[in-house]
Amino acid sequence: MQLSPDEELILQSLEPNQPLAKKELADMTGINSSRLSRLLRKLTDRHLLTKVGAGRGTKYYR
């Protein structure tokens, strides 16, 4: 499975079993919010990330 450099950066930014909010990931990676949303959706669809919660309380983890 081929990952883009931004997708790899997201996965490297997440510690296993340490969920982070999209805002925290944006701050860590420097990826803008709309692009980050698309990438998180792709990674979640590929089962590389798990999404927990909804709305402002959504967190992502590996």
C-alpha positions as CSV (number, residue, x, y, z in Angstrom):
1,M,0.0,0.0,0.0
2,Q,1.5,3.3,-1.2
3,L,1.3,6.2,1.2
4,S,1.9,9.9,0.4
5,P,4.5,11.8,2.3
6,D,1.7,13.6,4.2
7,E,0.0,10.4,5.1
8,E,3.3,9.0,6.4
9,L,3.8,12.2,8.4
10,I,0.4,11.8,10.0
11,L,1.1,8.2,11.0
12,Q,4.5,9.0,12.4
13,S,3.0,11.8,14.5
14,L,0.6,9.4,16.2
15,E,1.9,7.4,19.1
16,P,0.3,3.9,19.3
17,N,-2.9,4.1,21.5
18,Q,-2.5,7.8,22.1
19,P,-5.5,9.5,20.5
20,L,-5.1,13.0,19.1
21,A,-7.6,15.6,17.9
22,K,-7.4,17.0,14.3
23,K,-6.3,20.3,15.7
24,E,-3.4,18.7,17.5
25,L,-2.4,16.8,14.3
26,A,-2.6,20.0,12.3
27,D,-0.3,21.8,14.8
28,M,2.2,18.9,14.8
29,T,2.3,18.3,11.0
30,G,1.6,21.8,9.6
31,I,-1.0,20.3,7.2
32,N,-4.0,22.6,6.7
33,S,-7.3,21.6,8.1
34,S,-9.2,20.7,4.9
35,R,-6.3,18.6,3.5
36,L,-5.8,17.0,6.9
37,S,-9.6,16.0,6.9
38,R,-9.3,14.3,3.5
39,L,-6.1,12.5,4.6
40,L,-7.6,11.3,7.9
41,R,-10.7,10.0,6.1
42,K,-8.5,8.1,3.6
43,L,-6.4,6.6,6.4
44,T,-9.5,5.7,8.4
45,D,-11.1,4.1,5.3
46,R,-7.9,2.0,4.8
47,H,-8.0,0.9,8.5
48,L,-4.6,2.5,9.2
49,L,-6.3,4.9,11.8
50,T,-9.2,4.5,14.1
51,K,-11.7,7.4,14.6
52,V,-13.3,7.8,18.0
53,G,-16.1,10.2,18.8
54,A,-17.8,12.8,16.6
55,G,-17.7,16.6,16.1
56,R,-15.3,18.6,18.2
57,G,-14.5,15.5,20.4
58,T,-13.3,13.4,17.5
59,K,-9.9,11.7,18.1
60,Y,-7.7,9.6,15.9
61,Y,-5.3,6.9,16.9
62,R,-3.2,4.1,15.4
